[in-house]
Structures are given as structure tokens and as C-alpha cells.
């Protein structure tokens, strides 16, 4: 019930924030893919908590254990089982909200839906669940790499601090050179200082992650209800704290006239291309071969280290205050999550467009 993503390349995640482990079952990965475990480890390290002063200080190494689906370094075509142990739970930090609903969390809605909830770190609603997505997405990335498809995300906004430079004029590789993952080194320092001040104020701040998919072949996507951008939107909106998604020209596109916004075609290097890319690499719900680019908005983290008014399960007024270890801003660690979800979407559509044999893709 809502724990599986994808049609042919299907990821099912399981586990809670303070349970024994998280995990994933990845089904539909073609046989014969050379799997680089170090690349999976790198993706997990990019998402893991405790990596800098502007992230939660929970210490989890997030080392994965492959249980099945891989033999002698190659995928076998059978389900890939992945286990990620939880090692640094401090469940007592949540005892004070066992019967209280934290503002803007999933506490109340989970209680209404299920009549029972795991209050320890939010249980299944915790962003800790995304570790399993990153593990699955890391495998999807390696599948896409066989076709030259790359995915790079970066932080383009924190609060009101905005990166105005278009991605085409940036060296996106620089994003991994700083703890906020912004490819503009000078602006990155401003973002870091702002997040650190917000943390000292015992508050939180939101931001935007931008993402660019390169070398995607034309023809990926389905008409009407299963459009490529619709599935990307679903993937991004399934991530914790996401409040908005736009691709291509997005909301700013409404300021242009059609004569300005249309992407004219030309033949270049023996292939058909567009002169501009307001469409964001997708037309009619199907990739056109140009760069696919989109932006994902994340709200301020809901857990605050200060008093907030709320009610408990009996409807009585209570005061709750955040305890434990939490991110003052989620976007630095959200970058690999956005990439992982985009990779899962593209891998699924790549298989939908061909067969389930790697050599035929």
C-alpha cells in the first residue's frame, strides 16, 4: 500500500526510523549489469546523517548489505534485496510526544489513518526511509550509465538566497566540493552561514534542489496519464518535505508569449535538436533528447528546538518541543535523494521502451 514505486523497474522499501533496519527490494533490474558496490556506498555517504555541522548529528554509516540478486559482481535478474541497519537510535528523545501531535508532521494523519503509530522519530514517515531509495537509485544510476545518461542535482536556493546562474553556465561538479552542495563556491558559503545561524536560532529553513538529466534519448515516456514529467513530479512529491515541483520554464514560463516560449527545431550533427529548451527536454510527456531539468521545493523542517502549541490524542492542549537530532535545512542531504528518484523514473521508462534484457536496451 504505497510502498512500491515503478512499473517494470520496481522499488519497494521497508523499515522505520528507529526500527532494527531499513531495506529495499529492487525487482526488474536486468541481468548482466556489472554492479559497482563502491558507487552505491558513495551515494549512501552523500545522504547519510552526521556529515557536517549543517545536518543532523545522528551517526549512521548507512553501509548496505546485499542479500540477493547479485552474483560474482553482476545482477542476476532476480530481486535485489538490500539491508541498511539502524545503529544510532535514541528513541527516548521522542517519549514526550508519544501521545502528542507535532505541528506539520505526519503524527496526526498517521494516527487518523491507522489508529496506531510509531512515534519514535516519526516511524515510517521519517526521512530516514529515503536511505532505501538512495540505495535503489544508485543501482538505477548504474543501469542508466550504460546508455550514457547522467543525473546531477544541486542546491540552488536556501531561504531567500538564490542561485540565479542558469545550469548551462555552471560547473555542476563543484556542488560536491562544499557541504551545502551548491556549485557556486561563493554563494555556497553564504548559504552555509545562513543555515548555521538558523540552527543557532533553534529554527529551520527551506530551499530548492535543481536537477539536470543529460543524454536522455528521445522517446522515453508515455502519452496522457503516464507522461514522463508527471512521473518525475510524482517521484519528487513523494520525498519528505517536498512542497513543489516544476520542470522546464515552469511557473516563470507564463511571463513569456508563445512566440518567445516555443522551442524551434533544427538539425545539428545529424540529429534533430531544439534551439532553446523551455520545454525542459520533454514534449507531449515524452523525452525529446534535450536536457531534462527541473526544480524541487522543500519546506522548512517541521521539528523545531522550541516550544509549539498542539494537542494530544485526547484533544487536550499541550506544548511540544523538539528534542534529539534534526536537520536545520534538509536540502544538502536531499540532493542524492532527488537524483535517486529521478534515476528510478528514467530506468523504469528505459525498460518500458525496450525489453528486460540489458543487452537489448
Secondary structure, DSSP 8 states (H G I E B T S, - for coil): ---EE-SSSEEEEEE-TTSSEEEEEEE---TT-B--HHHHHHHHHHH-SSSSTTS--------EEE-SSEETTEE-SS-EEEEEE-----GGGGGGGSSB--TTSSHHHHHHHHS----GGGGGGSGGGHHHHHHHHHHHHHHHHTTT-EEEEEEEEETTEE--S-GGGS-GGGGGGSTT--S-HHHHHHHHHHHHHHHHTT----EEEEEEEES--TT-S-SGGG-HHHHHHHHHHTSTTEEEEEETTGGGGGGS-HHHH---EEEETTEEEES--TTTTEETTEE-SS-EEEEEEE---S--SSEEEEEBTTS-EEEEE--S---S-SHHHHHHHHHHHHHHHHHHHHHHHS-S-GGG-
